[in-house]
């Protein structure tokens, strides 16, 4: 079944290329999600800023990749690093309140990772958020590392623009069909495809 789904993903990509009249496109197969170690909880988060709208999103999953909770945070104006810090902090607090003591957090902000782990100096605008995150990480032994954003989290961050404050998705069925499909793809550890259009030419495929 997994192999058939992989072939279907390839077919969709090639179909999209034909529709675009064979403009030069680079396809990057990537594995958006790696399951955490056994009995660990995985937290992925992201932030998004478009014009004057800012928000964040995140997904917390068990060691099998099953969603435990997802969330979208509608935030006021701010920087991309600030909203990512808010999204990460919200997820960390949820894990603490749920009594989870083995948490593996991933964010695509290298600045946040370096500051929380004490490797870089924290910008003054993020000082309060970083300190609070550091206290949680240090006191509970959580791990925070850098990883490019997960597509399902990207969508939740983008959808935060339509959320007044905080929207928790406690049930998998509450999520949109698109997000559910991406979470299942992650759970089955299938690659996703990022397409990059460059100068018109021949079709180019880059293997992983």
BELMO-V592332 format. One record per residue. N is the residue number from 1. RES is the residue in one letter. SS is DSSP state (A for helix, B for strand, O for the rest). PHI is phi in whole degrees, 0 to 359 (NA if undefined). BURIAL is I if it has 24 or more other C-alpha atoms within 12 Angstrom, else O. Layout:
N&RES&SS&PHI&BURIAL ; N&RES&SS&PHI&BURIAL
This chain:
1&X&O&NA&O ; 2&X&A&298&O ; 3&X&A&296&O ; 4&X&A&295&O ; 5&X&A&295&O ; 6&X&A&296&O ; 7&X&A&296&O ; 8&X&A&295&O ; 9&X&A&297&O ; 10&X&A&296&I ; 11&X&A&298&O ; 12&X&A&298&O ; 13&X&A&297&I ; 14&X&A&293&I ; 15&X&A&296&O ; 16&X&A&299&O ; 17&X&A&293&I ; 18&X&A&296&O ; 19&X&A&296&O ; 20&X&O&276&O ; 21&X&O&61&O ; 22&X&O&56&O ; 23&X&O&294&O ; 24&X&O&291&O ; 25&X&B&228&I ; 26&X&B&259&I ; 27&X&B&252&I ; 28&X&B&246&O ; 29&X&B&291&O ; 30&X&B&226&I ; 31&X&O&262&I ; 32&X&O&291&I ; 33&X&O&220&I ; 34&X&O&246&I ; 35&X&O&297&I ; 36&X&O&285&I ; 37&X&O&302&O ; 38&X&O&304&O ; 39&X&O&66&O ; 40&X&O&259&I ; 41&X&B&251&I ; 42&X&B&252&I ; 43&X&B&240&I ; 44&X&B&245&I ; 45&X&B&216&I ; 46&X&B&202&I ; 47&X&B&235&I ; 48&X&B&211&I ; 49&X&B&226&I ; 50&X&B&228&O ; 51&X&O&55&O ; 52&X&O&257&O ; 53&X&B&255&I ; 54&X&B&225&I ; 55&X&B&189&I ; 56&X&B&217&I ; 57&X&B&208&I ; 58&X&B&194&I ; 59&X&B&224&I ; 60&X&B&246&I ; 61&X&B&230&I ; 62&X&O&276&I ; 63&X&O&291&I ; 64&X&O&263&I ; 65&X&O&88&I ; 66&X&O&281&I ; 67&X&B&291&I ; 68&X&B&260&I ; 69&X&B&201&I ; 70&X&B&230&I ; 71&X&B&208&I ; 72&X&B&234&I ; 73&X&B&244&I ; 74&X&B&277&I ; 75&X&B&240&I ; 76&X&O&285&I ; 77&X&O&299&O ; 78&X&O&179&I ; 79&X&O&267&I ; 80&X&A&297&I ; 81&X&A&294&I ; 82&X&A&293&I ; 83&X&A&289&I ; 84&X&A&293&I ; 85&X&A&295&I ; 86&X&A&296&I ; 87&X&A&294&I ; 88&X&A&294&I ; 89&X&A&297&I ; 90&X&A&299&I ; 91&X&A&295&I ; 92&X&A&297&I ; 93&X&A&295&I ; 94&X&A&296&I ; 95&X&A&297&I ; 96&X&A&295&O ; 97&X&A&295&O ; 98&X&O&274&O ; 99&X&O&80&O ; 100&X&O&271&I ; 101&X&O&251&I ; 102&X&O&235&I ; 103&X&B&242&I ; 104&X&B&246&I ; 105&X&B&259&I ; 106&X&B&232&I ; 107&X&B&221&I ; 108&X&O&267&I ; 109&X&O&260&I ; 110&X&A&297&I ; 111&X&A&300&I ; 112&X&A&299&I ; 113&X&A&299&I ; 114&X&A&294&O ; 115&X&A&289&I ; 116&X&A&296&I ; 117&X&O&275&I ; 118&X&O&75&O ; 119&X&O&267&O ; 120&X&O&237&O ; 121&X&O&285&O ; 122&X&O&279&I ; 123&X&O&299&O ; 124&X&A&299&O ; 125&X&A&293&O ; 126&X&A&256&I ; 127&X&A&303&O ; 128&X&A&295&O ; 129&X&A&294&I ; 130&X&A&293&I ; 131&X&A&298&I ; 132&X&A&295&O ; 133&X&A&295&I ; 134&X&A&299&I ; 135&X&A&299&O ; 136&X&A&293&I ; 137&X&A&298&I ; 138&X&A&290&O ; 139&X&A&285&O ; 140&X&A&249&O ; 141&X&O&71&O ; 142&X&O&288&I ; 143&X&B&244&I ; 144&X&B&240&I ; 145&X&B&222&I ; 146&X&B&267&I ; 147&X&O&201&I ; 148&X&O&302&O ; 149&X&O&302&I ; 150&X&O&273&I ; 151&X&A&302&I ; 152&X&A&296&I ; 153&X&A&288&I ; 154&X&A&305&I ; 155&X&A&293&I ; 156&X&A&297&I ; 157&X&A&294&I ; 158&X&A&293&I ; 159&X&A&290&I ; 160&X&A&296&I ; 161&X&A&297&I ; 162&X&A&265&O ; 163&X&O&253&O ; 164&X&O&292&O ; 165&X&O&221&O ; 166&X&B&233&I ; 167&X&B&232&I ; 168&X&B&267&I ; 169&X&B&254&I ; 170&X&O&273&O ; 171&X&O&237&O ; 172&X&A&302&I ; 173&X&A&290&O ; 174&X&A&285&O ; 175&X&O&283&I ; 176&X&O&293&O ; 177&X&A&300&O ; 178&X&A&298&O ; 179&X&A&292&I ; 180&X&A&300&I ; 181&X&A&297&O ; 182&X&A&291&I ; 183&X&A&295&I ; 184&X&A&295&I ; 185&X&A&300&I ; 186&X&A&296&I ; 187&X&A&296&I ; 188&X&O&274&I ; 189&X&O&57&I ; 190&X&O&267&I ; 191&X&O&286&I ; 192&X&B&254&I ; 193&X&B&235&I ; 194&X&B&258&I ; 195&X&B&253&I ; 196&X&B&236&O ; 197&X&B&269&O ; 198&X&O&237&O ; 199&X&O&298&O ; 200&X&O&305&O ; 201&X&O&190&O ; 202&X&O&276&O ; 203&X&O&288&I ; 204&X&B&233&O ; 205&X&B&245&O ; 206&X&B&255&O ; 207&X&O&290&O ; 208&X&O&293&O
